[in-house]
Amino acid sequence: MRVAGIVATAVGDELVIAHPLGHTPRAWVAVILGGPALFLAGRAAFEYAVFARLSRDRPIGILVLLALAPPVLLAPPLAAVVAATAVLLGVAVADTVRAHRSPPEPPSPTG
């Protein structure tokens, strides 16, 4: 899922590079915001499989990306990419803060 998320994000980025301004079609919003959401879902599944836990940051990031879809339809494609990048940056910062607060944890696979 993470690889599919990366591929979808790359497709969205290519669309925005070609047409950064103007109207944002619904399909573009699905790719631009859906790629990062798919990546976060894949990362959450990986984290659960390896560490037997689910970080709150990833589901919250997915929900924020879903909530951004309606407003982004009214903005240019470049704004959609900036919004998706801001959400991913927020998840990364939250992960970094959590990692600095607690010691590294050993893997404990489920199953």
Biotite code that builds the C-alpha atoms (Angstrom):
import biotite.structure as struc

atoms = struc.array([
    struc.Atom([0.000, 0.000, 0.000], chain_id="A", res_id=1, res_name="MET", atom_name="CA", element="C"),
    struc.Atom([2.858, 2.344, 0.712], chain_id="A", res_id=2, res_name="ARG", atom_name="CA", element="C"),
    struc.Atom([4.262, 1.875, -2.779], chain_id="A", res_id=3, res_name="VAL", atom_name="CA", element="C"),
    struc.Atom([0.838, 2.458, -4.343], chain_id="A", res_id=4, res_name="ALA", atom_name="CA", element="C"),
    struc.Atom([0.535, 5.624, -2.250], chain_id="A", res_id=5, res_name="GLY", atom_name="CA", element="C"),
    struc.Atom([3.917, 6.838, -3.466], chain_id="A", res_id=6, res_name="ILE", atom_name="CA", element="C"),
    struc.Atom([2.991, 6.114, -7.087], chain_id="A", res_id=7, res_name="VAL", atom_name="CA", element="C"),
    struc.Atom([-0.362, 7.905, -6.744], chain_id="A", res_id=8, res_name="ALA", atom_name="CA", element="C"),
    struc.Atom([1.371, 10.868, -5.111], chain_id="A", res_id=9, res_name="THR", atom_name="CA", element="C"),
    struc.Atom([3.870, 11.010, -7.978], chain_id="A", res_id=10, res_name="ALA", atom_name="CA", element="C"),
    struc.Atom([1.030, 10.988, -10.516], chain_id="A", res_id=11, res_name="VAL", atom_name="CA", element="C"),
    struc.Atom([-0.674, 13.835, -8.665], chain_id="A", res_id=12, res_name="GLY", atom_name="CA", element="C"),
    struc.Atom([2.556, 15.791, -8.565], chain_id="A", res_id=13, res_name="ASP", atom_name="CA", element="C"),
    struc.Atom([3.054, 15.347, -12.307], chain_id="A", res_id=14, res_name="GLU", atom_name="CA", element="C"),
    struc.Atom([-0.461, 16.642, -12.952], chain_id="A", res_id=15, res_name="LEU", atom_name="CA", element="C"),
    struc.Atom([0.186, 19.715, -10.813], chain_id="A", res_id=16, res_name="VAL", atom_name="CA", element="C"),
    struc.Atom([3.575, 20.372, -12.391], chain_id="A", res_id=17, res_name="ILE", atom_name="CA", element="C"),
    struc.Atom([1.905, 20.405, -15.811], chain_id="A", res_id=18, res_name="ALA", atom_name="CA", element="C"),
    struc.Atom([-1.108, 22.497, -14.684], chain_id="A", res_id=19, res_name="HIS", atom_name="CA", element="C"),
    struc.Atom([-0.445, 24.292, -11.357], chain_id="A", res_id=20, res_name="PRO", atom_name="CA", element="C"),
    struc.Atom([-3.209, 26.893, -11.694], chain_id="A", res_id=21, res_name="LEU", atom_name="CA", element="C"),
    struc.Atom([-6.816, 26.829, -12.756], chain_id="A", res_id=22, res_name="GLY", atom_name="CA", element="C"),
    struc.Atom([-9.635, 24.427, -11.965], chain_id="A", res_id=23, res_name="HIS", atom_name="CA", element="C"),
    struc.Atom([-8.938, 21.255, -9.956], chain_id="A", res_id=24, res_name="THR", atom_name="CA", element="C"),
    struc.Atom([-10.933, 18.282, -11.289], chain_id="A", res_id=25, res_name="PRO", atom_name="CA", element="C"),
    struc.Atom([-12.328, 15.782, -8.778], chain_id="A", res_id=26, res_name="ARG", atom_name="CA", element="C"),
    struc.Atom([-10.166, 12.991, -10.155], chain_id="A", res_id=27, res_name="ALA", atom_name="CA", element="C"),
    struc.Atom([-7.082, 15.103, -9.536], chain_id="A", res_id=28, res_name="TRP", atom_name="CA", element="C"),
    struc.Atom([-8.133, 15.774, -5.944], chain_id="A", res_id=29, res_name="VAL", atom_name="CA", element="C"),
    struc.Atom([-8.630, 12.031, -5.472], chain_id="A", res_id=30, res_name="ALA", atom_name="CA", element="C"),
    struc.Atom([-5.100, 11.358, -6.690], chain_id="A", res_id=31, res_name="VAL", atom_name="CA", element="C"),
    struc.Atom([-3.424, 14.337, -5.005], chain_id="A", res_id=32, res_name="ILE", atom_name="CA", element="C"),
    struc.Atom([-4.958, 13.677, -1.574], chain_id="A", res_id=33, res_name="LEU", atom_name="CA", element="C"),
    struc.Atom([-5.610, 9.948, -1.977], chain_id="A", res_id=34, res_name="GLY", atom_name="CA", element="C"),
    struc.Atom([-1.955, 9.119, -2.636], chain_id="A", res_id=35, res_name="GLY", atom_name="CA", element="C"),
    struc.Atom([-0.755, 10.480, 0.709], chain_id="A", res_id=36, res_name="PRO", atom_name="CA", element="C"),
    struc.Atom([-3.775, 8.915, 2.460], chain_id="A", res_id=37, res_name="ALA", atom_name="CA", element="C"),
    struc.Atom([-2.946, 5.527, 0.945], chain_id="A", res_id=38, res_name="LEU", atom_name="CA", element="C"),
    struc.Atom([0.683, 5.948, 2.012], chain_id="A", res_id=39, res_name="PHE", atom_name="CA", element="C"),
    struc.Atom([-0.361, 6.751, 5.583], chain_id="A", res_id=40, res_name="LEU", atom_name="CA", element="C"),
    struc.Atom([-2.690, 3.728, 5.644], chain_id="A", res_id=41, res_name="ALA", atom_name="CA", element="C"),
    struc.Atom([0.110, 1.472, 4.416], chain_id="A", res_id=42, res_name="GLY", atom_name="CA", element="C"),
    struc.Atom([2.518, 2.895, 6.967], chain_id="A", res_id=43, res_name="ARG", atom_name="CA", element="C"),
    struc.Atom([-0.041, 2.343, 9.740], chain_id="A", res_id=44, res_name="ALA", atom_name="CA", element="C"),
    struc.Atom([-0.515, -1.285, 8.664], chain_id="A", res_id=45, res_name="ALA", atom_name="CA", element="C"),
    struc.Atom([3.263, -1.779, 8.601], chain_id="A", res_id=46, res_name="PHE", atom_name="CA", element="C"),
    struc.Atom([3.634, -0.223, 12.042], chain_id="A", res_id=47, res_name="GLU", atom_name="CA", element="C"),
    struc.Atom([0.919, -2.492, 13.408], chain_id="A", res_id=48, res_name="TYR", atom_name="CA", element="C"),
    struc.Atom([2.537, -5.582, 11.876], chain_id="A", res_id=49, res_name="ALA", atom_name="CA", element="C"),
    struc.Atom([6.009, -4.762, 13.216], chain_id="A", res_id=50, res_name="VAL", atom_name="CA", element="C"),
    struc.Atom([5.339, -3.031, 16.538], chain_id="A", res_id=51, res_name="PHE", atom_name="CA", element="C"),
    struc.Atom([1.831, -4.320, 17.371], chain_id="A", res_id=52, res_name="ALA", atom_name="CA", element="C"),
    struc.Atom([0.546, -0.763, 17.874], chain_id="A", res_id=53, res_name="ARG", atom_name="CA", element="C"),
    struc.Atom([-1.203, 1.925, 15.907], chain_id="A", res_id=54, res_name="LEU", atom_name="CA", element="C"),
    struc.Atom([-0.034, 5.507, 16.172], chain_id="A", res_id=55, res_name="SER", atom_name="CA", element="C"),
    struc.Atom([-2.861, 8.074, 16.367], chain_id="A", res_id=56, res_name="ARG", atom_name="CA", element="C"),
    struc.Atom([-1.041, 10.389, 13.973], chain_id="A", res_id=57, res_name="ASP", atom_name="CA", element="C"),
    struc.Atom([-1.656, 8.356, 10.838], chain_id="A", res_id=58, res_name="ARG", atom_name="CA", element="C"),
    struc.Atom([-5.447, 7.907, 11.110], chain_id="A", res_id=59, res_name="PRO", atom_name="CA", element="C"),
    struc.Atom([-5.749, 11.576, 12.069], chain_id="A", res_id=60, res_name="ILE", atom_name="CA", element="C"),
    struc.Atom([-3.695, 12.495, 8.986], chain_id="A", res_id=61, res_name="GLY", atom_name="CA", element="C"),
    struc.Atom([-5.983, 10.383, 6.795], chain_id="A", res_id=62, res_name="ILE", atom_name="CA", element="C"),
    struc.Atom([-9.064, 12.083, 8.256], chain_id="A", res_id=63, res_name="LEU", atom_name="CA", element="C"),
    struc.Atom([-7.547, 15.532, 7.719], chain_id="A", res_id=64, res_name="VAL", atom_name="CA", element="C"),
    struc.Atom([-6.776, 14.657, 4.094], chain_id="A", res_id=65, res_name="LEU", atom_name="CA", element="C"),
    struc.Atom([-10.390, 13.540, 3.612], chain_id="A", res_id=66, res_name="LEU", atom_name="CA", element="C"),
    struc.Atom([-11.664, 16.734, 5.232], chain_id="A", res_id=67, res_name="ALA", atom_name="CA", element="C"),
    struc.Atom([-9.509, 18.823, 2.902], chain_id="A", res_id=68, res_name="LEU", atom_name="CA", element="C"),
    struc.Atom([-11.066, 17.345, -0.236], chain_id="A", res_id=69, res_name="ALA", atom_name="CA", element="C"),
    struc.Atom([-14.122, 19.660, -0.491], chain_id="A", res_id=70, res_name="PRO", atom_name="CA", element="C"),
    struc.Atom([-12.229, 22.945, 0.063], chain_id="A", res_id=71, res_name="PRO", atom_name="CA", element="C"),
    struc.Atom([-9.437, 21.892, -2.293], chain_id="A", res_id=72, res_name="VAL", atom_name="CA", element="C"),
    struc.Atom([-11.953, 21.452, -5.115], chain_id="A", res_id=73, res_name="LEU", atom_name="CA", element="C"),
    struc.Atom([-12.405, 25.230, -5.073], chain_id="A", res_id=74, res_name="LEU", atom_name="CA", element="C"),
    struc.Atom([-8.660, 25.975, -5.068], chain_id="A", res_id=75, res_name="ALA", atom_name="CA", element="C"),
    struc.Atom([-6.002, 25.567, -7.764], chain_id="A", res_id=76, res_name="PRO", atom_name="CA", element="C"),
    struc.Atom([-4.146, 22.226, -7.972], chain_id="A", res_id=77, res_name="PRO", atom_name="CA", element="C"),
    struc.Atom([-1.045, 23.767, -6.422], chain_id="A", res_id=78, res_name="LEU", atom_name="CA", element="C"),
    struc.Atom([-3.010, 24.514, -3.245], chain_id="A", res_id=79, res_name="ALA", atom_name="CA", element="C"),
    struc.Atom([-4.059, 20.858, -3.053], chain_id="A", res_id=80, res_name="ALA", atom_name="CA", element="C"),
    struc.Atom([-0.438, 19.717, -3.165], chain_id="A", res_id=81, res_name="VAL", atom_name="CA", element="C"),
    struc.Atom([0.561, 22.280, -0.555], chain_id="A", res_id=82, res_name="VAL", atom_name="CA", element="C"),
    struc.Atom([-2.269, 21.087, 1.721], chain_id="A", res_id=83, res_name="ALA", atom_name="CA", element="C"),
    struc.Atom([-1.265, 17.421, 1.327], chain_id="A", res_id=84, res_name="ALA", atom_name="CA", element="C"),
    struc.Atom([2.365, 18.303, 2.011], chain_id="A", res_id=85, res_name="THR", atom_name="CA", element="C"),
    struc.Atom([1.379, 20.213, 5.153], chain_id="A", res_id=86, res_name="ALA", atom_name="CA", element="C"),
    struc.Atom([-0.561, 17.201, 6.473], chain_id="A", res_id=87, res_name="VAL", atom_name="CA", element="C"),
    struc.Atom([2.359, 14.835, 5.813], chain_id="A", res_id=88, res_name="LEU", atom_name="CA", element="C"),
    struc.Atom([4.738, 17.303, 7.432], chain_id="A", res_id=89, res_name="LEU", atom_name="CA", element="C"),
    struc.Atom([2.470, 17.450, 10.480], chain_id="A", res_id=90, res_name="GLY", atom_name="CA", element="C"),
    struc.Atom([2.489, 13.651, 10.778], chain_id="A", res_id=91, res_name="VAL", atom_name="CA", element="C"),
    struc.Atom([6.273, 13.581, 10.413], chain_id="A", res_id=92, res_name="ALA", atom_name="CA", element="C"),
    struc.Atom([6.748, 16.249, 13.094], chain_id="A", res_id=93, res_name="VAL", atom_name="CA", element="C"),
    struc.Atom([4.394, 14.410, 15.456], chain_id="A", res_id=94, res_name="ALA", atom_name="CA", element="C"),
    struc.Atom([6.360, 11.184, 14.883], chain_id="A", res_id=95, res_name="ASP", atom_name="CA", element="C"),
    struc.Atom([9.649, 12.966, 15.552], chain_id="A", res_id=96, res_name="THR", atom_name="CA", element="C"),
    struc.Atom([8.364, 14.488, 18.788], chain_id="A", res_id=97, res_name="VAL", atom_name="CA", element="C"),
    struc.Atom([7.061, 11.098, 19.948], chain_id="A", res_id=98, res_name="ARG", atom_name="CA", element="C"),
    struc.Atom([10.359, 9.389, 19.054], chain_id="A", res_id=99, res_name="ALA", atom_name="CA", element="C"),
    struc.Atom([12.362, 11.941, 21.070], chain_id="A", res_id=100, res_name="HIS", atom_name="CA", element="C"),
    struc.Atom([10.130, 11.504, 24.123], chain_id="A", res_id=101, res_name="ARG", atom_name="CA", element="C"),
    struc.Atom([10.348, 7.731, 24.367], chain_id="A", res_id=102, res_name="SER", atom_name="CA", element="C"),
    struc.Atom([13.211, 5.258, 23.950], chain_id="A", res_id=103, res_name="PRO", atom_name="CA", element="C"),
    struc.Atom([13.401, 3.135, 20.813], chain_id="A", res_id=104, res_name="PRO", atom_name="CA", element="C"),
    struc.Atom([11.161, 0.130, 20.990], chain_id="A", res_id=105, res_name="GLU", atom_name="CA", element="C"),
    struc.Atom([12.042, -3.370, 19.839], chain_id="A", res_id=106, res_name="PRO", atom_name="CA", element="C"),
    struc.Atom([9.870, -5.013, 17.184], chain_id="A", res_id=107, res_name="PRO", atom_name="CA", element="C"),
    struc.Atom([7.066, -7.159, 18.541], chain_id="A", res_id=108, res_name="SER", atom_name="CA", element="C"),
    struc.Atom([5.190, -8.613, 15.576], chain_id="A", res_id=109, res_name="PRO", atom_name="CA", element="C"),
    struc.Atom([1.557, -9.520, 15.866], chain_id="A", res_id=110, res_name="THR", atom_name="CA", element="C"),
    struc.Atom([0.270, -12.927, 15.210], chain_id="A", res_id=111, res_name="GLY", atom_name="CA", element="C"),
])
